Amino acid sequence: MCRTELLKLCLYYKDEKECPYPKNDARQNFWFYEKAWVHMELNASNLIERYQKRYIESIFYEKTKDNVPIRLKALLYNRYCHFVDFQGVGFLEYYRRYINGIS
């Protein structure tokens, strides 16, 4: 996929150089993760493949069927597990906040 197509799939990142969201706003994290996802996809990072494999094996894979690209969801899941809860407890609420733009 090209950069333009990837950006169309982002809810927060629109190719800005700096994040438009204020500090302590959850959308700032979502913006950053989407930016990272776009760069990972453009650079064909194999890291995102590992994230996707773990996400598919999780209980959340079947619970988040929508139009968000699986590899973007996998990155969100990975970051949630890394920073909040290793087993992903609470991920569905976090993901709903991502979809709904709740800070």
PLY file of the C-alpha trace (Angstrom):
ply
format ascii 1.0
element vertex 103
property float x
property float y
property float z
element edge 102
property int vertex1
property int vertex2
end_header
0.00 0.00 0.00
1.22 3.52 -0.69
1.46 6.32 1.88
-1.76 8.00 0.68
-3.76 4.78 1.04
-2.34 4.12 4.51
-3.16 7.67 5.65
-6.79 7.22 4.56
-7.02 4.36 7.05
-5.80 6.47 9.96
-8.25 8.17 12.30
-5.73 10.55 13.90
-2.49 10.75 11.93
-2.80 12.84 8.77
0.92 13.14 7.94
1.53 16.10 10.26
5.08 16.71 11.44
3.90 17.35 14.98
1.01 15.91 16.92
-2.01 18.26 16.90
-3.45 16.87 20.14
-2.72 18.36 23.57
-0.62 16.58 26.18
-2.52 14.18 28.45
-4.99 13.53 25.63
-5.24 9.84 24.67
-5.56 10.85 21.04
-1.91 11.89 21.23
-0.97 8.23 21.74
-3.31 7.09 19.00
-1.76 9.67 16.63
1.73 8.47 17.51
0.85 4.79 17.04
-0.79 5.43 13.68
2.28 7.37 12.57
4.49 4.47 13.66
2.20 2.01 11.85
2.39 3.98 8.58
6.18 4.06 8.79
6.38 0.37 9.66
4.18 -0.55 6.70
6.13 1.64 4.29
9.41 0.14 5.49
8.05 -3.43 5.40
8.94 -3.99 9.04
8.87 -7.65 10.06
8.16 -6.51 13.62
4.56 -5.75 12.70
4.20 -9.36 11.50
5.10 -10.59 14.99
2.60 -8.17 16.51
-0.07 -9.47 14.14
0.64 -13.10 15.02
0.26 -12.41 18.75
-2.89 -10.36 18.17
-4.52 -13.12 16.10
-3.75 -15.59 18.89
-5.37 -13.31 21.48
-9.00 -13.43 22.57
-9.47 -9.93 21.17
-9.04 -10.83 17.51
-12.61 -12.12 17.16
-14.02 -9.28 19.27
-12.71 -6.42 17.14
-13.92 -7.20 13.62
-14.27 -3.88 11.80
-12.64 -1.80 9.07
-9.45 -0.98 10.98
-6.51 -2.82 9.37
-5.49 -5.86 11.39
-1.86 -4.82 11.50
-2.81 -1.43 12.97
-4.95 -3.20 15.58
-2.02 -5.50 16.27
0.24 -2.53 16.92
-2.33 -0.96 19.25
-2.68 -4.29 21.07
1.08 -4.69 21.38
1.55 -1.22 22.81
-1.35 -1.69 25.22
0.14 -4.97 26.46
3.58 -3.40 26.76
2.57 -0.29 28.68
-0.66 -1.23 30.50
-1.27 -4.96 30.98
0.83 -7.76 29.52
-2.20 -10.03 29.06
-4.31 -7.30 27.48
-6.87 -6.95 30.25
-8.82 -3.80 29.39
-7.81 -3.74 25.73
-11.39 -3.73 24.42
-12.18 -0.55 26.36
-8.95 1.02 25.13
-9.76 0.01 21.56
-13.27 1.51 21.85
-11.65 4.75 22.98
-9.46 4.60 19.88
-12.45 4.06 17.57
-14.58 6.74 19.25
-11.87 9.36 19.65
-12.24 9.59 23.40
-9.34 11.22 25.19
0 1
1 2
2 3
3 4
4 5
5 6
6 7
7 8
8 9
9 10
10 11
11 12
12 13
13 14
14 15
15 16
16 17
17 18
18 19
19 20
20 21
21 22
22 23
23 24
24 25
25 26
26 27
27 28
28 29
29 30
30 31
31 32
32 33
33 34
34 35
35 36
36 37
37 38
38 39
39 40
40 41
41 42
42 43
43 44
44 45
45 46
46 47
47 48
48 49
49 50
50 51
51 52
52 53
53 54
54 55
55 56
56 57
57 58
58 59
59 60
60 61
61 62
62 63
63 64
64 65
65 66
66 67
67 68
68 69
69 70
70 71
71 72
72 73
73 74
74 75
75 76
76 77
77 78
78 79
79 80
80 81
81 82
82 83
83 84
84 85
85 86
86 87
87 88
88 89
89 90
90 91
91 92
92 93
93 94
94 95
95 96
96 97
97 98
98 99
99 100
100 101
101 102
